[in-house]
Amino acid sequence: MTQLSEMSISGSQQAAVKYQGRKTSRAGSEQRRRLILEAALRIVVREGVRGIRHRAVAKEADVPLAATTYYFKDIQELINDTFTLYAEQALDVVNQFSMRLYEPITGGEGKSFVEALASSTDMSEVIADNMTEYVVEQITQHRDALVAEQAFRYEAILSPHLRKLGSVHKEALMQKLTELLGLMNSPKPAADANIVVSVLHRIEYEGLLLDPEDLNQEEIRATLLRQLSLMFSDKS
């Protein structure tokens, strides 16, 4: 996992991502438990959350049926911990995205991303390019993760615990965007971050409905640029 700087997940966000199943004390046991959860996550991508069953997961993980019932007392606990694994992985992606935004960029030796934004004639152009790169990468290279997110999002409507876990990913991304938009002198960074997250989710959802070769990167960039331009033209 990438080493995180001060831009990493807050302590409260890390605490919110907790596994519920049987705790393990040996490395071998933890490895098998992880194997089961990864198998369950693959099933979610193929069949949705309702495809998670002890027998199906055991077969996918190539472990005895007794192993799944040993580590997880019931299906709901198995679903919860599969969602937790997804949320854990998603938080890592969010942090890598955040770190990418703050890395030095082309255009001046030693110039940071924030410094480049400050000297840019149009800050919206710079951030739109980076966000477009991120969302296209998610749709084309991390498609399974986005499919799992959509499946869990629907299931969260029915499950309060999953609803709580589902908010962790959004809160992490919200935190990063709020900080960034604040540095860009957004008049309302928290409200603007919420809008951007909603737009990103819509673009990701619509992107999943397309074949990868039909994805229109220029259209995605134009949508994000339009939204960012509106934000920074609002001085109220």
N, C-alpha and C positions, 0 to 999 in steps of 0.2 A: 504493500500500500504506500502511496506517495506520502512523504513526510510533509506535514502541514505547518504553515507559519502561523502568525497571529490571526490570519484570516480564517482559521479552521473552525470547525463546529463548536458551538458554545457548550459548556458543561451540561446545561439543562437539556439541550438537544440530544447529547450523547446518552444522558440518563433515561431519556424517553424511549430509546431503542433497547429493549430488554427482552431476552428470550424467556419463555414461560415453561418450557418442557423440562424434563428431568435433567438436573445438573450432572456433569461428568467430571471425574477427577483424574482420568487417565487420557493421555494423548490419543490412544487408539480409539477409545470410546467417543471422544469429541470428533475425531475424524469420521467415524461412522455416522454420527448424528448429523454432521455437516453434509455428508454424502446423501443422506435421506432428504434433507431440506433442499439441496440443489436439484435432486430428482423431482421433488414436489414442485419446484419453481418451473422446471421444464414442462411439467404437465399443465401448469397454469397457462403457459404460453400457447400450448397446443389446444387445450380443451377448456380453459377457464378455471376459476376457483372451484366450481362444482365438480371438476374432474378429480379433485384430490380425495382419494379413498385409501385406506391402509393397504389393501391388497395391490392396488394400482401403483402406489408409491413404492412398495416393497419390490415389485417387479421391475419398475423403472430404475431403482437404485441397485438392483441385483443383490438384495439382502433378504434374510428370512422374514416372513410376516411378523414373527414375534419381536423383531427388532423395532419395528415402527410402533408397536403397542407398548414396548418397554420405555422408549424415550418420550412418547406422547400419549397421555392418558385417553384422549379422545380426538376426533377429527377437528374440532374447533381449535384445540391447542396446536395441532399440526398446521392448520391454516394460519393461525396467529403467528407462529414462529417462521413459517415460510414468508409471510408478509414482512416480518422483522428482518429476515435475511435480505429481502428485496430493498427495504428501507435503508439498511446498512450500506448496501452497494450503491444505492442512489445518492446517499449523502457523500460518498467518496467522489462520485462523478461531479456533484455540485461543487465540492471543494476544489477539484482539479480545474473546473470551468472558472471559478473565481480567481484562482491563482494565475490562470492564463491571461485574464483580463488585466492583471497588475504586473505582468512580466514586461521587461523592456521590449519595445517594438521598433521596427525599422523606421529610420527617419532622423536619427540623431544618436551618436554614441553616448551611452550612459543615460539616455533619456528614458524616464519611466513612462508607463502608460498614462498615469495621472498628469504628468508634466506635458505629455503630448496632447492630452485633451485640453489642458489649459491654454496651450499655444495654438490649438486648431481653430481655423475660422468657422468650422461647423463641427461641434462635438458630436452631434447626432450621427454624422457619417462614420466616424471611427467606431462608435459603440454598435451601430447597426451592422457593420462588417463583422465584428467579433461575435455578435449574437447570431447572425446568419450562419456563420461557420459552425457554431455550437449546435444549433437546431438541425442543420443538415447532417452533421455528424451523428447526432442522436437518431435521426430517422433512418439513415443508411447503414450505420455501423453498429448501432445499439438497438436495433428494431425489436428484438425479443424483450428487452427491458421495458420498452415503451408499451408493448402489448401486455406485459404483466402489469404495468401500472394501470392501464385502462381496466383490466379485469379486477384488480384490487379496488380501484376507485368505485366500480359498481357494487362490489361486495361490501364496501364500507358504508354504503347507504343502509345496509341491513344489520351491520355489526358496530356497536359503539366502540369496542376496543380497536377494531381496524380503522375506524374513523379517527381515533386519536393518533394512531400510528401514521395514518395517511397525512396528517397535518405536519408531521416532522419534516418531510421532504420540502413541502412548500415553505415552511418557516425558515429553513436553512437558505433556500434560494432567495426568499424575501429579504433576509438579513444582508446577504451579499449585494443584492441589487439596490437596497435602500442606502447602504454605505456608498456604493459607486455613484448612484444618482445624486446623493448629497454632495459628493466631491465635484460633481458636474454642475453644481449650483441649481439643481431642480428646486422649484418653489415648494413642492410637496413630495419629497422623496419617498415616503412610505406609501402614499396613495398611488404615486406613479409606479412604484415597484409592483404593487398589487395588480395594476393594469397590465404591466409587461408580462408578469407571470401568467395571467389569464390569456394574453395573446399568444405566448409561447405554447401553452397547453393546447390552444385551438389549432395552431399551425402543426404541432406534433400529431394531433388526432387526424387532421385532414391529410397529413403526409402518410399516415399508416393506411389510408384508404386507397393510395395510389401505388402503382408499380414504381420502384426506385428511379427508373429511367424517365418517368413522367414528372418527377419532382422539379418544380420551377424555382430555382434558386434566386433568380432576379425578382420574381414576384414576392418571395419571402422577404428579401431585403427591402423591397419597396414598402411592404406592409409595416415592417419594423421601423424603417426610416420615417414613414409618415407619422406613426404613433409617437416616436421620440421627438420629432420636429414640433408636433402639437404640444407636447409637454413643455418643451423649453421656450415656446412662444408664449406660454401662459405665465405671466408675471404677477398674477393676482394672489 
